[in-house]
Amino acid sequence: MLQLTDLQLFDHAQFFVAATCLGVTALIYHAYLSSRESSLSCPPSPPTWRLLGHLIPHRNGFMTVESWIEERGSLITLRAGIEKYIVIGRYKAAAEIMEKHGASLVDRPRFIAAGELLGDGMLIPCVPAGERFRRLRRLPKAAQAYQPLQISYAKNTVINILNDPHNFQDHARSYAAATSMKIAYGKTTSTSATDPEVKCVTAFADKFRAALHPGAYLVDSIPWLKYLPWYARELRDSCRESQKLFIDQLNRLKQESGGGEASPSLGKYLLEKNNFNGMPELEMAYLAGAVFAAGSDTTTLAICTVLMAAACFPEEQRKVHEELNAAIGINRAPAFTDKESLPRLHAFVSEALRWRPLIPMGIPHRTTQVVVFENYRIPAGTTVFGNHWAISRDPDVFPDPNAFKPDRWIDTEGRMRDDLKFFAFGFGRRVCPGQHVANSSVFINAVLVLWAFQLTLDRTKPLDDMAFMNGISPNEQPCTIDFQTRIPEAELRRIMGRDAGDI
């Protein structure tokens, strides 16, 4: 019969005491954290006497928020109707809360106007955390596979500017729409800004951006308004039009796939992998449609912003030209293989997207548990915005923040800094899944256009250098740019190739 020795009994007793002490210590520490969290306050709030909450103008409202950040600190609490939300306006706070605590902010608040009335609950930026979100995030990671397509269509952009130098916005939109259409549906098209499909997704993107604005639609504070059929009719109409477009494109792909005619695309991939993904067809239609719509909109605005910055800051453009001359010369067109040798171009693009961020107000997240930052407590279930405009104006990280200084991105050895980033495509686990494709599109358009042309701002025409942050309609022209070729036009056409868009 086995018996424990006195030494063994002593060891077991020691182990039991140690485990008990650790458990008690953990309970005390947890109680301490809980009491500390409960004693912390929410971020300060600017005063307001309005029943509807803080007044944020629809046009350039991010500047109003920035002024409150400067007065009150890195985090502030605002109110829209009866709902309170928190805005992050400084770099350190964004990195700590939105990135390091990304798992606690993967959720979204309920978007009734943008997500339900406009997006029918299917738009990936609005879908709350859960199974549908995980399904919709299962995009193939193949950014490099699209590079031949992107460089060919970007060469078309150069040729379009040669043929019609006064409408660079339309050419950027044509590039973005044609590329997004090919990626989403495998459809080769000479898509232009006046194409009905492009006009539909442009209108859809404009309405989506407007509906995200805090307080834009009362239904986000009073949900029962959703059930009034006459309320927000423009959102409902746009929802029907875009949904029909997305479903029609997916049905076309199904027919072509059945006949073996469909080109490689995200839509084809989703149809072929549906047994694995378990994704309903309406979700597939919206996912491919979101790539078409969001890709067209965001890429257009980013390209236009970079070209506008080049025209507005000729001295910085000259430095990019010097780098292009040294790294590439004038006898061949730039390519993706040149990326590593062009740090100044990368710095210029990074500074342009910091100077005029694409979504200045940010897209809201929702906390799933308490988040503590310094002396502030953000309760679970709180809506949190990372305000890109205010973060980009953080003087501790971006000294002289309103100045355009690409050098801030370059280290002492002339390379891009690896300790500095800007959150142009979102935060944490909600970062845009197409960011690498978008970055490649912006790079190849910027390098080809700046290699081919010298851009000069026509200062006799109106300039609204913040217009691209608010989104642009086809009739707006925030700035007028003159494009002067840097090599003889005939030689430029030869290098670009007239068949650039034949993919």
C-alpha positions, 0 to 999 in steps of 0.5 A: 500500500502506497503511503506519502512521506512527511517530506511529500506531505510538506511539499504538497502543503507548500504547493497548496499554500502557494496556489492559494496565495496566488489566487488571493493575490489575483483576486485582490489585483482584479478588485484593485483594477476594478475599483481603479477603473470605476474611480476613473472618469470619462474624457472631458466634454466641451459645453453645449446647450443644444438638445441635439448635442454638439454642433459639428458642421457637415462641411469641414466639421473635423476642424471643429472637433480638432479645436475641441481636442486642442482645448480639452486634450487627447480624448473628448466626449461628445453627444449626438442626441442622447447618445454619447461618444468619444473622439480620439485626437492624438497619435499616442492615444490612437496607437494605444487604444485603437491599435494595442486594444484593437481586440476590444474595439473590433465591434461597430456601433449600430449604423441605422442610416449608413448600415441599414437604410443604405447598406441593407446590413451588408456593408463590411465597414458597418457589420458588427463583430461576429460570424458575418464579419468574419465571413466578409473579411475572408478576402484572398491576400493577393495584392501583388497579383493585381500589379500588371493590371494596375500599371497598365491602367495607370499608363492609361491615366497618363495617356488620358491626361495627354489627351485631356489635361484639364480633367485629371479628376475624371481620369483618376476616377476612370482608373479607379473604377476600371481597376476596381471593376476588373478586380471585383468582377473580372470585367474589362471596360473603358469605364469612365466617370460618366458610365452609369455604373460608376455614377451609381457607385459614386452616388452610393459612396457619397451618401455613405460618407455623409450618413456616417457624419455624427448627427447627420440622420436623426434615426441614429438617435431615434431608431423607430424612424426607420419604420416610417417609409417616407423617412430618408427616402434618398438612402432607400432609393440608393440602396435599391439601385446599388443592390440591383447593380451588385446582384446583376454583376454577380449573376453575370459572373455566374453565367460566364463561369458556367460557360467557362468564360469568366476572368479571374476576379474576387466575385469568381473566387467567392462563387467557386469557394462558396462551399468553403465560405458558406456565404449567402449569395446576397453577401457575396454580391455586397462583398464584391460590390463593396470592393467596386464601390469603396475601391473606386471612391477611396482610390480616386480621392487618394490619387487626386490628393497626391496630384493636388499636393504636387501642384500646390508644393512645387519645391517638394515636387522638384525633389521628387523629380530629382529622385526620379531622374536619378533612379529611373531616368527618361528612357523607360517608364517607372515600375513596381520594381522601382519602389525600394529606390524611391523613398522620397516619392513614398514620403511625398505620398505619406505626407499628402495623405497626412496633410489631407486625410481621406476620411478625416472624421474616421469611422466609429468603433464600439468597445466590447469591454472597458478600456483605460487610457491614462486617467480616463475610462472608456466604458464597454459599449461606447462608440469611439472615433479615431479622428484622422484630421486631429491625429494628423495635427498632433504637434508632438508627432508631426511638428509644424503640423499644418506645413507640408513636409515630406522630410518628416517621413525620412530618417537620417540615412535617407530611408523611410522611417519605420517608427512612424505611420499614419492610419490612412486606412483605419485602425486595428482589426478594422483596417481596410482589407484592401489597403495594400491594393489601394496603396499600390494604386496610389503609388503607381499612379503617382510615380507614372504621372510625376515621372511624365509631367510637371504639375503646376497649379493654375492660381487664376482658378478657385482652389479648395484644397480640402474638397477631396476630404469631403468627397467630390461630385463629378461636377466639382473641380476643387483645383485646376492643374496644368500638366507639362510633359517632362519628355517629348510627347511623342516619346512619352506616348511611345513609352506608355504604349497605346495598348496600356489598358488591354488586360 
